[in-house]
Amino acid sequence: MTLRTMFKPYQNVPLTRAVMLTILAAYKRPNDKISDMIKQGQILHLKRGLYLTGPDLDLGQPHEFLIAQHLRGPSYISLETALEFWGLIPERAHEISSVTLKNTQIYDTIVGRFSYQKSTFPYYTFGIENIEIAAGQWVLMASMEKAICDKLIFTSNLNIRSVVQMQSYLFEDLRINAQAIKNLNSALIKSWYAVSPKKNTLQFLLKTIELCS
């Protein structure tokens, strides 16, 4: 059996070291084989104990959002990445941004940069959707409402003190369309409000949604 055949069932998921050792169990020194495969480009090393199938195996790879979930979990896709996914901002995100219950972290990997912002429980749990991002590949994604709230909450040194400042940030800095703000479900945001960080900032967001309606 060729290596390509052995790894084909795993091409759409990141591979843990335990899975790698299982696949390569027939080899006398599977750890040495892993090292050789990395050198030959048959697998890619993401971080300690986590790998992807490489270009030399000529197989597919998991979506970058799914890679993000495996690099640091629990986590969900949010911030600029989710805002772009939902079509709320025009710019292309240069890294995959997520929110996690673990400490803030950045991973610079062979397939791109992945950043994580630390959140708190129970705010973390609200506004998360399960999205099929590619065939058979499901990821946790912030809803439109949660992505905007996360952006307001986790952006460093962002101190909004009025509705005018909120409108300027949303419409000029982020370039979110006013119609998109109008379509947000303010009832959802209100349901998270009691456990949300930066309550004053979210209050100005709610007022802005009301003015757009």
N, C-alpha and C positions, 0 to 999 in steps of 0.2 A: 504494500500500500504506500502511495506517495505521500509526502508531507502535505501537498495541496489537498488531497483527498481527506487526510486526517483532520485538517483544520477547517475545511469548508463548512461544516455544521456550526462553527463558532465565529464566522466572519462578521456577523452583525452585532456582536457584543464584545466589550473589553474582556480580556482574559486575565483571570487571577493566576497567581503562581500555582495554586492548588490545581486549577484546571489544566494549566500547562503540563504539570507533572503527571496528571492522569492521561493526557493525550500522548505523552512521550514515555509512558510506563514501560514500553518494550525496550527502550534504550538502557544500557547498563549505567550510564552516567547522564541522566536527564538534565541535570543542572548545567553540565558542560555543553550539552546539545542546545540548551536555551541560549547560552553565551554565543555559540557558533551561529545560531540562527539570527541573532541580533547583528552580528558582524556582517552577515551575508544579506541583510535587508529582508529576511523572510518574516521576521516579526519586529515590531517597533516597541521600544521601552518608553512607557508613559511616566511612571514613577515606580518606586520600589514595590514589587509584587503585582504590577499591572501592565498589561501588554495589549497590542493590536496586531492583527495580521499585517504583514509588510508587503511592499510592492512586488517583491520577487516571487511571492506565492500567487500573484495575479488573482486575488480575491477581493470582495467588497470589504468595506469597513462600516462600523456603526456611525450613525449621525453624530455630529459634534455635540449636540445637546445631550445625547445618551452618554457620550464619553464624560461630559461634565458631571452627570449624576453619579457615575462610578468613581470619578476622581476624588470626590468629597461628598459624603452623604451622612445624614439625610440632607438633601438640598433640593431646590427647585429653580428653574430658569426664571429670571426676573430682570428688573432694571432696564438698561438700554436694549439688551437682547430681546426681552419680552416686548418692549415698546415697539421695536422694529418688527418683530414677528406679527404683532397685531396691526401693523400699518399705521401706528400713531406718530412715528417720527420718520423723517425722510432719510436721515443719515444711516449708513451701514455701520453697525457696531464692529469695532476692531478686536474685541475679545468677547468670550462667552461669559456673561455675568450671571451669577446665581446668588441665592440667599440660603444660608445654612444655620443650623443650631450650634455648629462648632465655631471655632475661632476664625476670624477673618484670615484669608489665605490667598496667595496667587501662585499658580502653577504655570511656568513657561515650559511647554512641551514641544515635541517634534511636530505636532499637528496644530499648534496654536497656543494662545494664552487663555487661561481660565481663571476668573477671579470670583471670590466668595466673600459676601458680607455677613457678619454674624447678626442673627436676630434673636428674639426672646420668645419663650412660650408664655401664653397661648397665641400671641399675635401671629407668629410664624405659620400657624395651622390654617389660617383663613385665606380664602380666595385663591386656592390652588386647583388647577384643572389637569386632568389626565388626557394628554394629547397624543394621537398616533402621528408622529413626526415623519416616519417612513414606514414602509410595509413591515408590519410586525414589530416596530420599534416604538415603544410608548415612553413618554417623558412627563414629568411634573412641571407644569408651566403656570406662572402667575397669570391670573385673569387681567384684563385691561385695567380694572380698578386697582387691583393689588400691585400691578407693575408701577402705576403712577404713584401710589402711596409709598411703595418701597423706594422709588427714586427720590421722593421728597424727604423721606425719613433717613435714608442711608447716604445721601450726598453730603460730604464733609463741608463744614462751614457754610451751609445753606441756612440762612436765618430770615424767613419770610414773616413780615410783621403787618401785612395789609393785603386786602384783596387786589389792589393795584399791583403790588409786588408779585403776587401769585399769578396774575394775568400776564405780566411781563415775562415771568419765568416760563410759564407754559407755552405762550404764543410766540414769544420772541427768542428765548434761549433754546427751548426744546423744539420749537416750531410745530407744536401740536395744533391741529385744526380745531377751531372753536366748535364745529359741528361734532367732532369726536368727543369733546368735553361734555357737550350737551347730551350725548347718548350714554354717558356713564350712569351706572346704577348707584345713585347716592344712598339708597337704602342699605345697600351692602356695606358701603364705607361706614355708615352710621352704626351698623351692627358690630363693627370691629372697634369702634372709636374708644370704648371704655378701657380696652387693653392695649391701645396703640401708643407707641412712642410719638413724641412731637404732636401732641393733641392740638395745640394752637395752630400749627401749620396745616393740619388736616381740616381744621375748622374753616380756614380761608379757602381751601380747596372746595369744600362743600358749598360755601357761599358763591364761589365762582361758577360751580355747576348750576346752582340755582339761577344766577344771573344770565347764564347762557340758555336756559330753558324757556 
